[in-house]
Amino acid sequence: MIRNVQKLKSLQNIFPLHDEISYCFAYGSAVFDQSIQNGNTVNNTPSPPLPSSKSRMVDLVLAVDDPIRWHRANMSKNWSHYSGLRYFGPKNVANIQRKFAAKIYYNTLVPIESDLFIKYGIISTEDFLNDLLDWETLYLSGRLHKPILVLHENIKSNDEQDFSVRNLYNAIELNRHSALHAALLLLPEKFTEKQLYMTIANLSYSGDFRMWFGEDRSKVEKIVWPQMERFRDLYGNFLAFVSLLPFAIIIAFFTLTIFVRDIHVILFFIGQLINEAINYLLKNHVQADRPANKFRDQFTSSGSSSSSSYGWPSSHCQFMAFFVTYSSFCVCFRLSRLKPYWFCFMLICIDLISFAFVFHSRTYLLYHHVHQCIHGAMIGTIMAIIWYALVQFIFEPIIHHYVMNSSINQFFGLCSIYLPLDDGQQKHYKYR
């Protein structure tokens, strides 16, 4: 539960030059509940009481376009907020802010009410963007891995930057995507939703000596448990889009088949379609139920018996496992002869990460049980191995000898970027 949102948003009235503030957010235990429910479960028990006066410290961060101008105006309005550095003037304060530590300057223990204090940090919008994109210090970018309360946004429209990572909206989203990628690389093959969010939340605390003394060692768990729904809001949308990745691959296959007409891409596509047909037959034969999901069931008729209502095996995981396995064989046995090994290794890593995202998204969104995804992946992998062997040792030699040089192919205009010959050489066929 967020504590008194309207009161928190009114805190921004303390500061000058709102047009100079590109982004302002609040975080911490005075904004969000940070307590672990009994038995380490999130349930509908009453929310914990408000923190004591000792912990009534609201943490704020303000990203400003011109730190010198903003500090000058803030010193004029809130002289008492600053420490003795105020006597050196706004220019020197801004220089200290931008040249040391995490490039953020904090004013602390600013009294608002008898039992309420604020601590607010000022960072330049440019330094804020750099930390979001490059994790230079992982200080503010790590804060945004976790739920925050946005109090003010003033992101100026720029046609050239609307689709650029230098756009603040895009940088914030990219920062969270990077955190999700890093967490998936750190996690084991099987993990729970809680473990995912714990790993994400712990990224900015890794290596922090305060976690060994002077800081609550259960802090990460206290951040995650009461805010599970907010973590889902931050990362669930991305996983929903990732779940659509097989459809994007099908569109790419169809496009390449029509416009490039490479024979190996066509055979790859045919194998993928056969794999989907086998999944359809298995689903209708086994007719295993999906996990209970009240929201999804509202849009599914009770008498529906289509294969889309069955859960075993997961078609998305079977599709991605076939694609990743087959494409990895192509990279290892074909592309590695033409491209450097680091490039091939990078492609395989991208394939595996994509598969991990799809696998997790299907269980996270309650479309499948974990075992349904595992079995789908196993079937897709086996299918890919069998189909690659058929293509390599049967279909391609037949096409090479009987189709590529025929008059029929001159009509269809098929080509092959790479076909293995008996002597191990390469040959490029192309008819238009």
Sequence and secondary structure as in RCSB ss.txt:
>XXXX:A:sequence
MIRNVQKLKSLQNIFPLHDEISYCFAYGSAVFDQSIQNGNTVNNTPSPPLPSSKSRMVDLVLAVDDPIRWHRANM
SKNWSHYSGLRYFGPKNVANIQRKFAAKIYYNTLVPIESDLFIKYGIISTEDFLNDLLDWETLYLSGRLHKPILV
LHENIKSNDEQDFSVRNLYNAIELNRHSALHAALLLLPEKFTEKQLYMTIANLSYSGDFRMWFGEDRSKVEKIVW
PQMERFRDLYGNFLAFVSLLPFAIIIAFFTLTIFVRDIHVILFFIGQLINEAINYLLKNHVQADRPANKFRDQFT
SSGSSSSSSYGWPSSHCQFMAFFVTYSSFCVCFRLSRLKPYWFCFMLICIDLISFAFVFHSRTYLLYHHVHQCIH
GAMIGTIMAIIWYALVQFIFEPIIHHYVMNSSINQFFGLCSIYLPLDDGQQKHYKYR
>XXXX:A:secstr
 BS HHHHHGGGGGSS GGGEEEEEEESTTTB     GGG   S        GGG EEEEEEEES HHHHHHHHH
HH GGGS GGGGGHHHHHHHHHHHSTTS EEEEEEEEETTEEEEEEEEEHHHHHHHHHH SSSSHHHHTTS  EE
EEE     TTTTTSTTSHHHHHHHHHHHHHHHHHHHS SS  HHHHHHHHHHGGGTT GGGTTTS TTHHHHHHG
GGHHHHHHHHHHHHHHHTTHHHHHHHHHHHHHHHT BHHHHHHHHHHHHHHHHHHHHHHHH  B    HHHHTTS
 TT  SGGGB SS HHHHHHHHHHHHHHHHHHHTGGGTS HHHHHHHHHHHHHHHHHHHHHHHHTTSS HHHHHH
HHHHHHHHHHHHHHHIIIIIHHHHHHHTTTSHHHHHHT EEEEEE TTS EEEEE  
